[in-house]
Amino acid sequence: VGCVSVARRDDHLWVNKLYVAPGHQKRGYGSTALRQVLAEASALALPLRLSVLTTNPAVAFYRREGLVIYEETAERRFMTSEAH
């Protein structure tokens, strides 16, 4: 129904991709996957970071899950689990 890809960097975990097939969205799969990755980041004492296109409605999803925007360009929003 989907996939998640994460890379460990020196000072954070980076979400390369979090994808849920359209027919399976809004059923909690994305939240479950994201919360597992957030738990992994927390266990490593690292923040989670990712980027999303500014036009992607997933920005609202990530905000609901507690991520915040730490940088923006005309094209992308960069989000993190770090408190700012």
Salt bridges, closest charged atoms under 4 A:
ASP11 OD1 - HIS12 ND1 2.66
ASP11 OD2 - ARG49 NH1 3.85
GLU65 OE1 - ARG35 NE 2.93
GLU72 OE1 - ARG77 NE 3.03
GLU82 OE1 - ARG49 NH2 2.85
